[in-house]
Amino acid sequence: MACDLWLVPLVDVLCHSPDNPFAEEIATYDRALAESGLPPVPVHGYVAGLSGDVAPVAGFDYDALHLLRRAHLLQLCGLEVTPVDALGGDYEQLLEMFEPTAQQSHLVWHYDHAGAYVPIDFAAPLSNDELLEGGGPLGSGQGLLRELEAVAPFLGLDPANPPPPPEPPSRPTELEEPAAPIAYGDSPFARERHVWLGLHAAATRSLAQGSMIIFS
């Protein structure tokens, strides 16, 4: 199934509009952040080059996303990061055996069809009943970027000088729609690398622009 990543510019022209489609989500995030003693989602009065338009930044399939999460969880737990052709029971076993570790990871502990990363630095994903009833745990863009940089060497990537990211989707994809065919390359971690590049592009642009990352 296809998965899209979008950037939502946190600028007043969008966030303070009565037609803001993300108003309820941002209010939920603000409450969760306040519960943890953190500042609210930052809304900027003006950001050069940003009009408030929501734009796609990356696209990949759900299985590849979970393959990257599997690799990162193996690395976090001090286990050998090995490639696999497809998701299997070992990933579910990892999540069960190392659930406390997984719950501390912004990359792993996140819904793959909803939810967001906000440009606020906090140690572990935020979770409460209101978040779980909606988009799932709330992640930190800074935390996501740190974890992507940590797992990169195990995938044969230099986080300081990564390859160019793939092109974003040309149009929104439906939840049940197959992901677009992708030429992954010869690396045994080719699918994980593809997702890594998309997430890394989203995280770096999010922090540079003050945008929120959302899954769809």
N, C-alpha and C positions, 0 to 999 in steps of 0.2 A: 504494500500500500504506500501511496505517496505521502510525503510530509513536507510542508512548506514552513520556512522561517520568514517572519516579517519584522521590519523595523517600524516602530511607532514613535515619531518624533515627539518628545515631551515639551512641546511649545504651547504657549497660551492660545495661539490661534486655533489649535485643535482641542486642547484639554479644557479650556474655559468656554468652549462653544456649547450652546444648549443642545446641539446635535451630536456631541461627542459620543461615538459608539462605544468608547471604553470607559465611560464615566463610572459605571457600577463596579467594573473590575478595579479601577484605580482606587475607588473608595474602599473596597475590600482590602487591597494591598496596604493602603494607608493605615487601616485599623490593625492589621497584622504587624506592620512595622512598629506602630506605636506600642503595641503589647510587648514588644521586645526592646523597647527603649531606643528605637531607631527613628531617624527623621522620615518625613513623608516622601513619597515619590516626587523627585525634583521636577518642577515645571519652569521652563525658562521663558522670560519675556521676549527674547529674540535670539535666534541663532542664525548666523549668516548662511545662506544657501539652503535653509530648510523652510518649506512652505507649510508643513503640517501634513503633507501627504504621506499615507502609509504605503510602504513599498516592500516587495519581496527582496530577500537578500540571499536565500539559499533554498535548495530543494534536494531531497534524498528519500530513500525508502526506509520504512520503520525498522526492518530487519537490520539494515546497515547501521542505523542509530544504536540499536541494542548491541550490535557487535562492538561498536566503539565503547559503549558503557561497560561491556564485559571486559574488554582490554584494560580499561581504567580501574575497574574493581580488582582485577588480578594484580595489577601494579600496586594498588593501595594496600592489598593484603600481603604483599611480599611474595606472591606466587609468580611462576614463570608466565610471561605473556606469550601465549601461543596462538597462531591463527587457526581458524576453523572455517569450513566451507559454508556452514549454516548454523543457525541457532539450535541448540539442543538442551537437554536436561541439565547440563553442567552449569549453564547460566542461572537457571532457577535455583539450583542447589547453592550456588555462590550467594545469591540474594538472600536465601534462607539462613545459610551458615554465618554470613557476615552482614546481617541486616543492620546492626548498629553502625558499622562502618559505612554501608551504603547510604544510610539516612543522613550522614554528614557530608555527602558529596553532592555538589550542585549539578554535576554532569549526570550522575546516576539517578538521584532521587528526584525525579521530575516526570510529570505526565508527558507522554509523547504525542498527544493530540490537542493539548490545551495548555494553559498556564503561561507564565512569563518569567523573564529575567529583567530585573530593574538595575539601573546604574548606581547602586548603593552597595558599599562593601560590608558584608557581614559573614560570619564564620561558616554557618551551616544553613541549609534551606529552611525557610519558615513554614510551619504547618499548623493549622488549626481547623476546627470543624467547618468554618465558613470557607476557607480556602479549599478544603478537600471536597466540599459539595460543589464547588465551581471548577476552577482550573487546576486544582492540585497545588502541591508545594510551590512556594515562591522562591526563585533563585536569585543570586547576586551575579551581575555581569562580571564584576571583578573576580568573584570566586570561580565562575565558569572559566574565565581566561586563565587563571592560575592552574586549574586542573588540566586544561588542554595543553598548556606548556609542560606540565609534568609528564603526561603520557606520550607526548610527541616523540621523544627519542626511541621509545619502544616500538613505534610504528615506522621508524626510519625517517622521521621528519625533524628538521631544524626549526624550532619555534621562533628563533630570531630571524630566520630567512626562509619562510615557507614558500612553496610554489604558489603561483596565482590561483585564487579560488575559482571554482566552477562558476559558470554563468547562472544567475538566478532563474527561476521559472518564468516563462513568458506570460503565464496566466495563472490564476489560482487553480489548484487541483482539488478534486473532491476526496473525501476521506477514504472511500472504497476504490478509488481510481488507482490503477497500477502506476508505479513510479516510471518516469521516462527512461528509456534505455540509455545506459551510460557506458562509455569505454573506460573501464577502471584502470587498466594498466596491468603490469606483470607482478607487482608486489603481492606477497601473500596477505598483506594487510590493505589491499587496494580499496576495499569498500570502507574500512574504518578510516582510511586517509581521506577519502572523498567527503565523508561526513565531518571529519575534523576540520578540513579546509573551509567548509561552509559555516560551521559553528564559530571557527576562529575569525572569519570575516565578519560575522554577525556581532561577536563580542567586541572586537576592536572598533568597529564602526559605532556600536552602541555607546561605548565609553567616550569615543572622540566627539560624538554628536550630542550625547545626552539623550539617547533613544532607549526605548523599551523593546525587548525582543519577545515576540509571541510565536507560539506554535499554532499551526492550523492544519 
